[in-house]
C-alpha cells in the first residue's frame, strides 16, 4: 500500500482524492462499461443523482422535522365540542346512579382531562439536533477509502458473480460509512472490510456455510504454513479450533462477531487443515497460501486494516513502529515464529490507542475487531 501522508482531508464525492471510485482508474460497476461488462449488456448512463448515495434532501428533512401540525382554532373548537358532548352524555347517564361526591369528581375530571389530552396530542415534540454539515470524516473511513484505492482488483469479463457482488458491497459500504452514526460505524465498516478481504484473493476457493461445522480443507502446498481467511456477520460468540493428527483441538480464534480476520496456520507435514466452527450465522472461509501476507517494507511503510491480520515486518530501517487502534474492543499484537507459531505478546489493551513499539522483524499477528494502522515510515529513537 503506498504511503499517504495526508491524514486529515475529508473525501467528497466530487473530489477524486477521497472517492475510491476515481482512484487508479477504478470503475464503478454501477456505471456502464463496455469490455468490462462480463455480460455484454449495454446500460444507459445514470445521472449523478442516480449514482449518488442516498442523502438527506433538505426539503424532505424539513418536512420530517416539522413534527405535528400547530393547533388551529377550528381544530381546537371541534375537539372541545366533541369532548363536551361525551361529558354531557356520561353525566346524563350516570347522574342518577352516582352520589354527590362521585358526581362532583367525575364533573371535575371532565373539565380537566379533555384540555390536557388535547394539549398533549397537539404539542410540538422536541426535535433531534441537526447533523452538523461539512464535518471531517472519521479516521476509520479514511483508512477504508485508502484500502479501496490500493485494491488491485478491477471488475472485468473474468470476474465472478461473487467478486462483483463483493466489489459493489465495498463501494456501498463506503457511501454508508460517511453518513453512519458513530455507534453504527464499526458494524457498517465490518461488512466492507470483509468484502475487501475476499477481493484481495479473487482466485481463492471460498467455502460457504451457516452455523456450526467441522471441515477438512486442503493446504495450498502440503507441509507449508498457510493463512485462514474468515468472514462472518454473526454477532454472537465465534469460536474456531484446529487439530493436527490425533492431537487435541487447539483454539485458533474466539471473540464476538462480526468477524473479519486472517489467522495463521502453522506449517505442518499434513496436506490438509481440520477446522471446527462454532457460531450462529453465515460464514465464508478459505485456506490461503503465505503469499497473501502483506509486508511492511521501506517502499510500503504503512499498512492499515480492520480485524485480525498476519503481517511480515521487513523494514529494518525503522527503529520504532507506530500502532493506532480504533474501536472500543480489545487488541493484541503477538509475534510469530518463522513457521507462524505463536510467540510472545508485543502489546495488548482495550479501546482506542496510539502506541510506539520497538520495531521487530519477522511475522506479526494482529488480533482485534476494530480498525488499525501500523506505520514504520518515521524512524525515531526510543
N, C-alpha and C positions, 0 to 999 in steps of 0.2 A: 504494500500500500504506500503510495507516495506521501511524503511528509507535507501536511497542510498547516502552515504556521498561523493561518487566520482562524482564531478560536472564537471570535465574538460575533461576526455578522449574522443576521437573521436571513435565511433563504426566503426568497419571494418567488411567486410563480413566474413573474416577468424577468427574473434575474437568473441567468444560466449558471451563475456560480453556485447557487444554492439549490437549484432544481435538478435532481439527478437525471431527469428525462433528457436534459440537454447536454449532459456531460459526456465527453468522449464519443459523441455521435450516437448515444443510446437512443433507441426509438421506442416510443410508447406503443404497445400492442393495440391500444385502442385507436391509434391513428392509422390511416391507410398505408399499406406498404405493398409494393408490387412483388418483387422477387422474394422479399422477406415473408410474405404471407404463405404459410405452409399449405393452405387450402386453395390458393389461387383465386380467391374471390375478390372482386373489386368492391371496396366500401367507400361510400361517399364521405368526403371530409367533413368533420364536425366543426362546428363553430367553437371559438374559445370558451363560450359559455357552456357548451355541451361537454367539453373536455375538462372544464374546471371542476374541482371538488365542490361538494355541497357546502355552501357557506350561508351565513345568515343574511337574508335580504333585509335591508333597513326598513322597508315598508312593512314586510311581514313581521319583523321583530317588533316594530312599534305597535302593530295590531295585537301581537301576542302579549305585550307588556302593558296594555291599557287596563286589563282587569275588568271587573263587572261594570256595566254602564252606570252613569250617575243617576241618582233618584230624581225623576221629574215629578212635577205636581200632578199631572193626570195619573201617573202610576201610583203615587202615594195615596191619592184620593180613592182610587179603585181598591187598593189594598186595605185602606181604612174602612170603606163601606163593606167589604167582604167580611172583615173581622167583626164589625159591629153587628152585621146580620147574624153571624154564627153565635155571637154572645147573647143577643136578644132571644134567639131561638132556644139556646140552652137554659137561660134564666126562666123563660116561659114554661118549659117542660118540667124543670126541677124546682120551681118556686114553691109549689105546694108540698113537695116531699122533704124539703130541707128546712131546718130551723133558722133562726135569725143569724146566729153566728156563722154556720156554714155558708149561708146565702151571702153574707157580707164578705167572707173570704173569697168566694167564687167571683163576686162582683169586682172586688179589688184586683184579683188575678186577671180578670177580663180587661181591666183598664191598663194594666202594666205589660202583659205578655205580648199582645199584638204589636204595639210600637217597638218593643225591644226586638222581636223577631224580624220585623221589617228593617230596622236599622242594621241588624247583623247580616241580613241577606243582601242588602244593597250597599254595604260598606265597601269602600275601596281597599282591597287587600294590599299588604306591603309587597313590593316587587323586589326581586333579587337585584343585586348590584350589577350594572352592565359590565361585560367583559372588556378589560382595557384593550385598546387598539394599539397597533404598532409596537407590541411588546417584543422583547428579544426571545428568540426561540431557545428552548431548553437545551443544555449541552447534550443530553441524550439524543435529541432529534438531530442535532448537527452531526454527531458520530454516526447515526444511522444513515444520514444523507451521504456522508463520505464513504460509507461501506457500499452503498449502491453505486456511487461513482467509480469505485475501484473494482467493481464486479466485472469479470472477464466475459460472462455470459451475454450473448446477444440473441434475441429471438430470430429464427430463420426457418428455412424449409426443413432442416433436420431436427427441429425442436419437437419434443413430445407434448402431448396434452398436459401432462403433469408439470413439465417445465414451464409452459406458457401460463398455466394457472398460478404457479409459484411466482413468476415474474410479475403477473398482474397483481397478485396479492401484495408483493413487496412495494409496488408503486402506490397501491391503495392505502396501505398502512402509513406510508409517508404522508399522504394527504390527511389521513385521520389524526396522525400524531401531532400535527401543527395546530389543531383545534381541540384536542382532547383535554379534559380536565386533568389536573396533576395526579389525582388519585387513580385515574384510569390509564395513565400514560404507560406504566410498566406492562400492563396486560395487553395494550394495543401493540407496543413495540415487540412483545414476545412473539406474536404471530409473524411479524415481518422478519425478525432475525431467524426464525425457524425456516422461512422460505429462502432467505439468503444462504443459510447453511446447506440446504438441499441444492440450490443453484450453483454453489461452488464445486459440486461434484456431479455434473449432469449425466455422466456415463455410469454412475453407480447404480447398483441394483437395490432399490429401496423396498423394504418389506412393510406391508400394511397390516394392521390388526386393531383389535379393540379388547380391552380388559386384560386379565392375567394370561400369560402364555409362557411356554417353555420351548426354546428354539435351539437348533444346531445349525450354525451358518458357516460356510467355508471361509477360510482366510484367503486374502488376495494372493499371498505367497506362503506356502506351508513353512512353519518354523521361524517366521519373521514376526516382528512387532506390527501391530495394527492399531486402528482407531475406530471406536464405535460412535457413530453419529446417531443421536436420539432426539426426536422432537415429539412433543405431545401437548395439546391444550388442556390436559387434565388438571384440575385444581386441587385434588386431594394429594395424599402422600404417594410418591413414586419410588419404588424400590427396584433396583437392578442388581442381580448377583450373577457371578460367573463361576465356572467349575472346570478344573483340569483333571482329566482322567477320572479316577475314583475318589479323588480327594474331596474335602468339604467345600461347600459353597462359600465363596468369598464375596463380600459386599463391594459392589462397583459404584453404586450411586444410591443415595437415599435423601430425599428432600421433597418439599411440597412443590406442586406444579403451578403454572405450566413450566415445562422443561424444554430447554434448547441447549444441548451440550455435546461436546466431543470428549469422549472418555478414553483413556489409554488402555490398550490391551497389550500386556507384556509379551515378549517373544517366548514362544513355546515350541516344542517339537511337533505338536499336533497340527493337523491340517484343517481344523475346524474350531469354532468357538461355541461353547454351550452357554446359553443365557436363560435366566429366569426373570420374568417381568411381573410385577405386582402393582397394578394401578387400575383406576376406574376411568375409562375414557379411551379415545382413539390414540394410536401411536404410529410412528413411522421410524424405521431404523435401518442402518446399513453398516456393514463392516468394511472399512476402507483401508487402503494401504498407507504407509507412513508418508507418502508423497503429499498428502493433503495437509500436513502440519505446516502452519505458517512460520516464517523465520524472521526474527528481528536481526537485521543486518545494518551496516553503516549506510547502505543505499536505501533501506526501508527501516528507519529507526523508530517508527511509531506504529503501533498496532492497536486497533480498537475492536471491541466485540460485545456480545451480550450472552450471558450464560457461561457454562463451562467450556473450557478450551484447552488445547495442548499446544505449546509453542516451543520453538527451537531458538535459543538465545545464541546468536553468533556475532556479537558486537563487542569484541574485546577492547575497543577504544573507549567505550562508555564505562566510567568508573562507578557511576550511580544510575539507577533506574527510577523513574517517576511513575508511580502507580496511582491511578484515580479510580475510585469505585463509586457508582451512583446507585441509589435504591436503598430501601430500608432493611434488606435482608442481610444475612451473613456472607462473608467472603473468606477464602483461604487460598494462599499461594503455597504450593508444595513442589519441591524439587524432585525430579525423576531421574532414575539411573539411565545409562545409555540404552538399556533394553526396556525402558518405560515402566520400570518397577517403582513404586512409591518410596521416597526417601524423606528427608526432614522437612518440616514446615518452615517456610521462609517468613510468612506473615499471615495473620488472620485477625478478624474483627467483625464489627456489626455496623451497618448503615453506611452513609456517605463518608468517604475518607480520601485523603491525599497523603501518600507515603513516599519516602525516599529510601530506596533499598540499595544495598551493595549489589553491583552487577554480577550475577553468576553467569556461567556458561553451561551449555547443555540444555536439557529439556525442563520445561516448567509447566505444571498443571495449575490452571485457574479454576476454582470451584466457586460459583456464585449463581444467583438467579437474577442479577441486575446487570447494568452496563458497566464497562470498564475500559480503561485506556492504559497502555504500557508504553512509556516514552523513554528512549535512551539517546535522544538527539543531542542533549546538552551534557557534557561531561563536567561533573563537579567533584571536588574533593570532599571526603566525609567531614 
